[in-house]
Amino acid sequence: MRQRHQNGRVELTAAKTWKAHWYEYVKDPITATEKRVHKSKIVGTKAEMTKWKATEELGKLIAPLNTGGNSRNDNRVTLGWFYDNRFKPMREGGWGPATKRGNETDMENYVRPFLGDTTLSNVDLFACQTHLNQLAAKNYCEAVVARAKTMVWSILEVARKSKFISENPAEEARMPKCKATKKPTINKVDIVRLFKAVTDPRDHLILHIGVFCAMTSSEVFGIEWECIDGDSLMVRNTAYHGELYAWRVKRKTRFRNVPLVPELKSELARWKKLSGGKTGLVFPGDEGSPMWPGIWLQKRIQPIAKELGITVPVNFQVLRRSCATRNQKNGSIKDVQAHLGHSSASTTENVYIQEIPGSVRSMVASDFKDVMSTKIPRAKRPPKSKGKVLQMAANQ
């Protein structure tokens, strides 16, 4: 607030309460001009305190105004306006295409309809908690509600740091009870059945990488031949909507080396010979750009899974989750985190050249042997009917 000394005043209302009055100087976010805004607050009742005590409470309220050096921004702008004109321009420079699309979807579907027209001054803890409760009441799953909670907290945190509001009310908001998010996994028998049914060498290799390398779809289709270094695969690119983003991943910890078992190395070598690949993408589309994961799954893998009677949705998220679930018994939690790129212990710029811990390599090798040694149970033959057996005996 601007450094203008004021004493304020206290009045006794008809309801026998002490009402404090003072002024604040706020900056219009559009014109950057200052405005003097009248403020008031009930500080107590006549039965509880004397006028002298009420004046003392007023002094506590205006003390920061008399000592501050700057006017604050106007908190009467709406949360939607702040997102469009402050939050998004300040943050979108660090968003990748997928993150940008996800954030905009969350804002338009789960935040703006509920809080978009509410002024920042009115977005208090009650408003934040009511917003989350409304989403849960509409039967949105836990993951959606959690993303909306994070979005509101992020917007208000930027508003706090930008001095539009004095505190972030979303700090104290709690997650309501929501519909559980489905987290399906695919079992080893169905994985082996898929491997046997997928005969195309390219599709078999992509499936192999998805099952054992625990990579996201954007990471798989962003692989270049230069990323294959001996017995490891360097995750350093992502592909999204047919575009390659070299040396760009979701977060820095996703830059990692993924171990390759000998069988997968051999399969990669065969595919390199068949495709004539030397540089560029390992799995290019028709025009040389990255393949679209959704289209590949819909046309090449999911029809086969449907014919096999596999009811679990076969996609890279399920394959990745299934790999993490299986490997909980093959290695430590830290090994699983390193394999999936989920570790938050440190962020290293040159992580792609670091050696893979032996324990991680051992975990991946154990997972491969465990899955590929799984035998598909034979279908039971239906028992012969008693009448048929007697007829066979009579014929003899």
C-alpha positions in Angstrom: 0.0 0.0 0.0 1.1 3.6 -0.6 2.8 5.2 2.3 0.1 7.7 3.4 -0.4 8.0 7.1 -4.0 7.7 8.3 -5.7 7.2 11.6 -9.0 5.8 10.4 -12.2 6.1 12.6 -14.4 3.9 14.6 -18.2 4.2 14.9 -20.9 2.6 17.0 -23.6 1.0 14.8 -27.3 0.6 15.5 -26.6 -3.1 16.3 -24.2 -1.9 19.1 -21.1 -3.1 17.3 -17.8 -1.2 16.7 -17.2 -0.6 12.9 -13.8 0.4 11.8 -13.3 2.6 8.7 -10.1 3.3 6.7 -8.9 3.7 3.1 -6.6 1.5 0.9 -4.8 2.5 -2.3 -5.1 0.0 -5.0 -3.7 -0.2 -8.5 -6.1 -0.8 -11.4 -4.5 -3.8 -13.3 -5.7 -2.5 -16.7 -4.9 1.3 -16.5 -2.2 1.0 -13.8 -3.7 4.0 -12.1 -4.2 4.2 -8.3 -7.6 4.4 -6.7 -8.5 5.1 -3.1 -10.9 2.5 -1.8 -13.0 2.7 1.4 -12.7 -0.3 3.6 -14.7 -1.2 6.8 -14.8 -4.1 9.2 -16.7 -5.0 12.4 -14.0 -5.3 15.1 -16.2 -6.2 18.1 -19.3 -5.4 20.1 -19.9 -2.6 22.6 -20.5 -5.3 25.2 -17.1 -6.9 24.6 -14.9 -3.9 24.3 -14.6 -0.1 24.9 -14.2 2.4 22.1 -10.5 2.7 23.1 -10.1 -1.1 22.5 -11.9 -0.9 19.2 -9.6 1.9 18.1 -6.6 -0.2 19.1 -7.9 -3.0 16.8 -8.3 -0.5 14.0 -4.7 0.5 14.5 -3.6 -3.1 13.9 -5.5 -3.1 10.6 -4.0 0.1 9.3 -0.5 -0.3 10.6 0.7 -2.2 7.5 -0.9 0.5 5.3 1.0 3.3 7.1 4.4 1.5 6.9 4.1 0.0 3.4 5.7 1.5 0.4 3.6 0.4 -2.6 0.0 0.2 -3.5 -1.4 -3.3 -4.1 -3.2 -4.5 -7.2 -7.0 -4.4 -7.2 -8.5 -7.7 -5.9 -11.8 -6.9 -7.5 -10.8 -8.5 -10.8 -12.3 -11.9 -11.4 -10.4 -15.2 -11.2 -11.1 -15.8 -14.8 -9.7 -12.4 -15.8 -6.6 -13.0 -13.7 -6.1 -16.4 -15.4 -6.4 -14.9 -18.9 -4.4 -11.7 -18.3 -1.8 -12.6 -15.7 -1.5 -16.3 -14.8 -1.5 -17.8 -18.3 0.9 -15.2 -19.9 3.3 -15.7 -17.0 3.3 -19.5 -16.9 2.6 -20.8 -20.4 6.2 -20.3 -21.5 7.2 -23.3 -19.5 4.3 -25.5 -20.7 4.8 -28.2 -23.3 2.0 -28.8 -25.8 0.4 -31.6 -23.8 0.6 -29.6 -20.5 -0.9 -26.6 -22.2 -3.8 -28.5 -23.6 -4.4 -30.2 -20.2 -4.3 -27.0 -18.2 -6.6 -25.2 -20.6 -9.0 -28.2 -20.5 -9.0 -28.2 -16.7 -9.5 -24.5 -16.5 -12.4 -24.3 -19.0 -14.2 -27.5 -17.7 -13.6 -27.6 -14.0 -12.6 -24.1 -12.8 -14.1 -21.3 -14.9 -17.7 -22.5 -14.7 -17.5 -22.5 -10.9 -15.2 -19.6 -10.0 -14.4 -17.8 -13.2 -16.8 -14.9 -12.5 -15.9 -14.6 -8.8 -13.7 -11.7 -7.8 -10.4 -12.5 -6.1 -11.5 -10.7 -3.0 -14.4 -13.2 -2.7 -12.4 -16.3 -3.4 -12.0 -17.4 0.2 -11.6 -20.8 1.8 -15.4 -21.4 1.7 -15.5 -20.7 -2.0 -12.5 -23.0 -2.7 -14.0 -25.8 -0.6 -17.5 -25.4 -2.1 -16.0 -25.6 -5.6 -14.3 -29.0 -4.8 -17.4 -30.3 -3.1 -19.5 -29.4 -6.2 -17.1 -31.3 -8.5 -17.3 -34.4 -6.3 -21.1 -34.1 -6.2 -21.1 -34.2 -10.0 -19.4 -37.6 -9.7 -16.1 -36.5 -11.1 -13.3 -38.9 -10.2 -10.6 -38.1 -7.7 -8.0 -37.3 -10.4 -10.1 -34.6 -12.0 -10.9 -33.0 -8.6 -7.3 -33.1 -7.6 -6.3 -31.3 -10.9 -8.9 -28.6 -10.3 -7.6 -28.1 -6.8 -4.1 -27.7 -8.1 -5.2 -25.3 -10.8 -7.0 -23.0 -8.3 -4.1 -23.1 -5.8 -1.6 -22.2 -8.6 -3.7 -19.3 -9.8 -4.2 -17.9 -6.3 -0.5 -18.4 -5.5 0.5 -16.3 -8.4 -2.2 -13.7 -7.4 -0.6 -13.7 -3.9 2.9 -13.2 -5.2 1.7 -10.5 -7.5 0.1 -8.7 -4.5 -3.5 -9.0 -5.8 -4.4 -10.8 -2.6 -2.6 -11.1 0.8 -2.9 -14.9 1.3 -3.8 -18.0 -0.7 -7.1 -19.4 0.7 -6.7 -22.6 -1.3 -3.9 -23.6 1.1 -6.4 -25.0 3.6 -8.9 -26.5 1.1 -9.3 -30.3 1.6 -10.0 -33.0 -1.0 -13.6 -34.2 -0.6 -14.5 -37.9 -1.0 -14.7 -38.6 -4.7 -15.3 -41.5 -7.0 -12.1 -43.5 -7.1 -9.9 -43.2 -10.3 -9.7 -46.5 -12.2 -6.1 -47.8 -12.4 -6.3 -51.0 -14.4 -3.3 -53.2 -15.1 -2.7 -56.0 -17.6 -1.6 -59.4 -16.3 1.3 -61.5 -17.6 -0.8 -64.1 -19.4 -2.5 -61.4 -21.5 0.8 -59.8 -22.3 2.3 -63.0 -23.6 -0.9 -63.7 -25.6 -0.5 -60.2 -27.2 3.1 -60.8 -28.0 2.3 -64.1 -29.8 -0.6 -62.5 -31.7 1.2 -59.4 -32.9 3.4 -60.6 -35.8 4.3 -57.3 -37.5 8.0 -56.6 -36.5 7.4 -52.9 -36.0 4.3 -53.3 -33.9 5.9 -56.1 -31.9 8.9 -53.9 -31.1 6.7 -50.9 -30.1 4.7 -53.2 -27.8 7.9 -54.7 -26.4 9.2 -51.2 -25.5 5.8 -50.2 -24.0 5.7 -53.4 -21.8 9.3 -53.5 -20.5 10.7 -49.9 -20.8 7.8 -48.3 -19.0 7.8 -45.2 -21.3 5.0 -42.9 -22.0 3.5 -42.8 -25.5 5.1 -39.5 -26.3 8.5 -40.8 -25.2 8.2 -44.0 -27.3 7.3 -42.3 -30.5 10.0 -39.6 -29.9 12.8 -42.2 -30.0 15.5 -41.5 -32.5 18.2 -44.0 -33.6 20.8 -41.8 -31.8 19.0 -42.4 -28.6 20.0 -46.1 -28.6 23.4 -46.3 -26.8 24.7 -49.8 -26.4 22.5 -51.6 -23.9 20.4 -48.6 -22.9 17.9 -46.3 -24.4 18.2 -42.5 -23.7 14.9 -40.8 -23.1 15.4 -37.2 -24.3 12.6 -36.4 -26.8 8.8 -36.4 -26.8 6.3 -36.5 -29.7 2.9 -34.9 -29.6 0.2 -34.6 -32.3 2.7 -35.6 -35.0 5.4 -33.1 -33.9 8.8 -34.0 -32.5 10.1 -32.0 -29.5 13.8 -32.8 -29.4 15.5 -32.6 -26.0 12.2 -31.8 -24.3 10.4 -34.0 -21.8 7.6 -33.4 -19.2 10.1 -32.6 -16.4 13.8 -32.8 -16.0 13.7 -36.0 -14.1 12.3 -37.7 -17.2 15.7 -37.4 -18.9 16.9 -40.9 -18.1 18.5 -44.1 -19.4 16.3 -47.1 -19.8 18.0 -50.6 -19.7 17.6 -52.8 -22.8 17.6 -56.6 -22.3 19.5 -58.5 -24.9 16.3 -59.7 -26.6 15.1 -56.2 -27.1 18.5 -55.1 -28.4 18.3 -57.9 -31.0 14.8 -56.9 -32.0 15.8 -53.2 -32.4 18.8 -54.4 -34.6 16.4 -56.4 -36.8 14.0 -53.5 -37.2 16.9 -51.2 -38.1 17.9 -53.5 -40.9 14.3 -54.0 -42.1 13.5 -50.2 -42.0 16.9 -49.1 -43.3 17.0 -46.6 -40.5 20.3 -44.9 -39.6 19.3 -41.5 -38.3 16.0 -39.9 -37.4 12.9 -41.4 -35.9 12.8 -45.1 -35.1 9.1 -45.2 -35.7 8.3 -42.5 -38.3 4.8 -42.0 -39.8 3.9 -41.9 -43.4 5.4 -38.4 -44.0 8.4 -38.9 -41.7 6.8 -37.2 -38.8 6.2 -39.0 -35.5 3.3 -41.6 -35.4 0.2 -40.8 -33.4 0.0 -43.2 -30.5 -3.8 -43.2 -30.4 -4.2 -44.1 -34.0 -1.5 -46.8 -33.8 -3.3 -48.4 -30.8 -6.7 -48.2 -32.4 -5.7 -49.7 -35.7 -2.9 -52.1 -34.9 -3.1 -53.3 -31.3 -6.6 -52.9 -29.8 -8.4 -54.9 -32.5 -6.1 -57.8 -31.7 -6.6 -57.4 -28.0 -10.4 -57.5 -28.6 -10.2 -60.7 -30.6 -8.2 -62.3 -27.8 -10.9 -61.3 -25.3 -8.6 -58.9 -23.3 -11.0 -56.6 -21.5 -8.3 -54.3 -19.9 -7.8 -51.2 -22.1 -4.5 -51.7 -23.9 -2.7 -48.3 -23.9 0.7 -47.0 -22.8 -0.5 -45.7 -19.5 -1.8 -49.2 -18.6 1.4 -50.9 -19.8 3.5 -48.4 -17.8 1.4 -48.9 -14.6 1.5 -52.7 -15.1 5.3 -52.6 -15.4 5.6 -50.6 -12.1 3.2 -53.0 -10.4 5.1 -56.1 -11.4 8.5 -54.6 -10.5 7.6 -53.8 -6.9 8.7 -57.4 -6.1 11.7 -57.4 -8.5 13.5 -54.2 -7.2 13.2 -51.5 -4.7 10.8 -48.5 -4.9 13.8 -46.3 -5.9 14.6 -48.6 -8.7 11.0 -48.4 -10.0 11.1 -44.6 -9.7 14.4 -44.4 -11.6 13.0 -46.7 -14.3 9.8 -44.6 -14.8 11.5 -41.2 -14.3 9.4 -40.4 -11.3 12.3 -39.6 -8.9 12.2 -36.2 -7.4 15.4 -36.5 -5.3 17.5 -34.4 -7.7 17.5 -32.8 -11.0 20.6 -33.3 -13.2 21.2 -31.6 -16.5 23.3 -34.4 -17.9 21.2 -37.2 -16.6 21.1 -38.9 -20.0 24.8 -39.9 -19.8 24.7 -41.2 -16.3 25.2 -44.9 -15.7 22.2 -47.1 -15.0 22.4 -48.6 -11.5 23.0 -52.4 -11.6 20.0 -52.9 -9.4 17.7 -51.3 -12.0 19.2 -53.4 -14.8 18.7 -56.5 -12.7 15.1 -55.5 -12.1 14.3 -55.1 -15.8 16.0 -58.4 -16.7 14.1 -60.2 -13.9 10.8 -58.7 -15.2 11.5 -59.8 -18.8 12.3 -63.4 -17.7 9.3 -63.5 -15.4 6.9 -62.3 -18.1 8.2 -64.2 -21.0 8.4 -67.5 -19.1 4.7 -67.3 -18.3 2.7 -70.2 -19.9 -0.7 -69.7 -21.4 -3.1 -72.1 -19.7 -4.7 -74.6 -22.1 -8.4 -74.4 -22.5 -10.2 -77.3 -20.8 -11.9 -79.8 -23.0 -15.6 -80.3 -22.3 -16.4 -83.7 -20.7 -17.9 -86.3 -23.0 -21.5 -87.1 -22.5 -22.5 -90.4 -20.9 -24.7 -91.4 -23.8 -22.0 -90.8 -26.3 -19.6 -93.0 -24.3 -22.2 -95.9 -24.2 -22.9 -95.5 -28.0 -19.1 -95.8 -28.7 -18.9 -99.0 -26.5 -21.9 -100.5 -28.4 -20.3 -99.8 -31.7 -17.2 -101.6 -30.6 
